[in-house]
Amino acid sequence: MWQKINRNINRKFAIGFIIAVTIFFVGFLTSQFISISFPAFPGFPKISINIPSLPAISLSPSIPKIEGIENFTSEEDFRAYLQKSELGYGYLGGARTGAGQPGWTEIGVLPSPFAEKGAGIGGGGEPDRISTTTVQVPGIDEPDIIKTDGKEVYFSPTSYYGWTVREQEAIPPLPTDETKIVKAFPPENLSIEGQIDKRGDLLLIGNSLVILSGDKIYGYNVLNPKSPQKKWTMILGKQNYLVGARRYQDKIYLITSTMINSYHPCPIKPLSVEENTLEIKCADIYHPTVTVPVDVTYSAMIVNPDSGKIENTISFVGTSGLSVVYMSENAIYITYSYYESIIRFYINFLKEKCSDIIPAWLINKLEKLESYDISDTSKMTEFEIISEQFMASLSDDDKLKIENELKNRMDDYYKDHIRELEKTGLAKIGLNEFKLLATGNVSGQPLNQFSLDEYKNHLRIATTIGGGWGLIGGLGESANDVYLLDSNLNITGSVKDLGKEERIYSVRFIEDKGYVVTFKQIDPFFVLDLSDPKNPELEGELKIPGYSSYLHPITKDQILGIGKEGSNVKISLFNVEQPQNPTEVSKYTLDEYWSDILDTHHAFLLDEKHEVFFLPGSKGGYIFSYMNDQLRLTKAVSGIIAKRAIYINDFLYIIGEDKIIVLNEMDWSDVNELEF
């Protein structure tokens, strides 16, 4: 029928062509969007997955069925799913970041769980006070370049080209394959005690040091730090990648991704431990019942740190790219970003806004195409064919008028329906039995893992909607929401439209309060009352210059914000004792363009006993006091490429790429120094 349309086609047909072209253009824009990638912060293997629909599963046959999820029955079944999938434009492949900031998957830190025992600065014996890696949830450790047991410090330095701060002369890169074992306590005995010829992010579990090094993971016995013994080696297979890791209750949780071979998608072999290869069969890989774009298979697993043995696994298909993983003491929450059907969105737009200019038969034809059991890519191809056939029938006048009509009507429609298109799916995997417990979804995308938090059987999640390229080109209007979901991931309440036309830069949930920072030109700091999951409310708001990209609770009524104002690092101390009227009680601007704290929460250290915190900079390390609601620079340490700080008793160890400097926290005098 379409071949018979001639150049004298009437104006209503011309409108249909423009619609088709517009929809195809949307597909093109979205396909460009998914190619965006953002750098991960150093010192931590990204725990971030992008799964475009309801993932999940346990290998246990006793696990109840979850609606929308099933396993592949065979390799042929997997291939058939891939043919329908045809990875295309139906997902979002990038986590949101603040403008000019690196991509974050994790920020924030909670106070050390170690009790303060008032230890003095005595020399020997067991230390009474030991700091831990700054993590999101106390008791759930995260890989980092520094670990300590209170006596030894295990340090895996990053490679560094450039200039030393101390000598201002060129230096060669530091060794890339070496983890240093430093005798740290007592500080007068500071010395290099041993080393391992491997480097990477570290996890310390008892006497086992685990090194995550690219496509290999090593387990070492460090009972004798002078002579560490390798116990096991884990090697990722070809086209397999380590996505992330956690340690909880003396077990390691790993997530890997396997690029899908469209000819032989299963079984997959993610890794091997010594000579034992983990093989996951087709029937043990799960997928959503609806066809969605996929290009990888993700596998989550529990690993014994002493032997490297794999104790349990979950595998499911998904898409490569960035997403967020949040882990509580009860569950792992996986987020995955995707678009609802853009074609369906446009059909609804035509029905609601364009019924006066669009013939009903044309909308019906589009609805028929949208209902076909084919991939979105194939549907878009069909639209392209239609658009090419209509091209010769359009006059320049029709094109110009319809382009303007569609744009103006879509701008209004998009503002009213912004939450119907861009979605984040959620999967909840219980830790006790390592099985899928629930799935759900909210509008928008989370910034990082601190956009999620579990409290009293409810999940809170903050998202940004829109603010990308928009549907017709140009920047779309953005909005920011906070959703509360019950244990089954059903939405119970929400607070919407925080900082309209801005984007979320940082989030922190503390008990029944939520703190959100959005930014465009100023920094709105929002305080939310989340005590009633069915009726969360915005309590207060504060607008100040710059932005905070890191939020840390100092006390119940004090929140520390670290970010930037102009080109300098800015530190703000907020008082939230009166949630309806939050105030910035103190502010300090550093003569620093950058701090690693803007890239990873692991670079931050809080010492509650001495009421100080540590902040690394490009020129050295900084120790700030927050006593009496005032930020004061207590100590600046130059001559070191500062990366981290830890405390043992009342000694502060500033650890840099080429040295360690030890300070006495009682008077901030120098105690000892060790050059590598």
C-alpha positions, 0 to 999 in steps of 0.5 A: 500500500505504501508504494502507491503513495504519490507526491500529491499526498495530502497534509495529514500524511505528511504529518505522519512522516514527521512523526516517524522521523522524530521517533527515529531521531529519538532512537538515535539520540538514545543510542548515543546516550548509552555509549557514554561512560564515566571513570570510576574512582581509584582504589576500588573496583566498581560495584556497579551493574546495568541490568535493564529488567528484573534480574535475579535468582538463586540456584536453589530449586526450592526458591519460589517463583518471582513474577517476571523472571525465569531461567533459560531451558537450553542454549537454543532458548538463550539464542532465541532470546538474543535474536529478539533482544538485539541490544539497542536503544532501550536502556541507559548506560551511564550513571549520573554525575555532577557536572565536571565530576568523575563518575561515582558509584560510591561516596560517604562514610560512617563512623568507625564501629570500634569503641573508644577506650581512651587509649594513651600514646603508650608504646607496645602491646595491643592497640586499643583504637584502630580505624577502619576503611571508611565504608557505607555500612559498618561491618561490611568492608569494601576493597581499598588500597590500604588495610590495617590490623592495628599492627601492620599496614598493608599498602598497595600504591598506585602508579604515579608519573609527575613531580614530587611535592618535596623535591619538585623534580621528575620521578619515575613511576612507582612499582606497579606490582607490589603491596607493601607490608609495613610494621606500623605499631608501635610507631617508633618501630615503623619499617617495611616488614615484607612485601608481595609482588602483586598489587590491587585493591585489598581486603583483610579477613583475619590472617588472609589478605585478598588482592584484587588485581585486574583479571586475577584475585590472590589469597595470601596468608599473612600470619607471618608478615615477613613471609606472606604465603600465597594460598590460592589464585583466582583467574577470570576467563576471557571476556570476563570482568570483575565488577566489584566486591564486598566482605561481610561476616568473613565471606567475600561477595564478588560480582563478575560480568561475562560478555555474551557470545551470541553463537554459544551464549552458555554455559559460561565459565566466569573464572577458575580457582587453581585448576577448578573452573566454575561452570554455569549451565544454561538452566542456571542463568535467569532472564526477565520474561519480557525481551530486553536488550542484553549483552552480558551475563552477570554472576554474583558469588560467595567466596571463602577467603581461606581457600578461594572456594566458590560457595554459592552463585546467582547468574542473570543476563543484563547489559554492560554499563554503569549502575549501582549496587548497595549492600545492607546487612540483610540484602544486596540491592541492584539497580539497572536503568532503562527506558520504557517504550519510547514508541508507546510514549509517543503514541500516548503523546499523539493521542493526548496532544495531537488528536486534532491534527493526527488521523486516527488510522495513523495512530492505530497503525503505530500502535499495531507496530508497537505491539509486534513481538520484535525488538525495539531496534527492528521497530525503529528500522520499520519507522525508518523505512516508512519515513523514507517512503514519505520523504518525497511527498513532503513540501518544505512548508509542511516540514517547517510547520509540523516540526514546530508544532511537534516540538512545542507540543512535546515540550509541554507533554514531556514536562507533565509526563517526565516520570513515565519514560526514564526508569530504574529497576530494582532487584533485592537479593537476600543474604541469608539464602542468597536468593531473589526476594523482590523486584520493583522500579522507580522513575529516574536514575540514582547517582551512586550507592549512597542514593540507596539506604535500607532502614526499618525494612524500607528502602529509600532511593533518590533519583534524578529524572531527565536533564539529558538530551531530551526527546526532541533535542536540546536539554530536557528539564530535570527533576529530583525525587526520593522514593520509599519502598516496602520490603517487597519493593512497592512504593509507599511514599515519595518526595518529588521535584527537589531542585527542579532543573538541577541534578543530584550531587550527593545524598545521605540517609541517616535514620529517619532523615534524608539529606539531598544536595542538588546543583546547577548554579547554587547548592540547595541542601534539602532536609527530608522527614522520612519517619512515616514511609507513607508520608515523607515530607520536605522539612527544610532547605538551604541555598548556598554557593557551590555544591557538596558532593560528599555528605558525612554525619558528624553528629546527629545534628551536624552534617559535613559537606565536602565539594567545590565552590568555583575552582577551590575545594570547599568544606561546609558544616551544616547544623540540622538540629532544626530540620525546618531551618538548616544552617551552614554554621562554618565554612572553609575554602582550601587552596586546592583544586581537587581532593581524592575525597571528591573521587572516593569516600575511602580517602576520608577519615573521621576521628571522633575522639579528637573531633578531627577529620583528614582530607587529602589534597594535591599539595599535601594532607589536611587535618581539620577540627570541628569542635564547637561548630567551627571548622579549623585547620589544625594541621597541614602536612606538606611534602607528601602525595597524601592518599589515605590516613588511619589512626592507631591509638592516638597516632595518626598515620598519613600514608602517601605514594612514597612515604608515611608520616606519623603524628601524635594526636595529643599535640600534633607533633611529628613522631616518625617518618618512613620513606619507601 
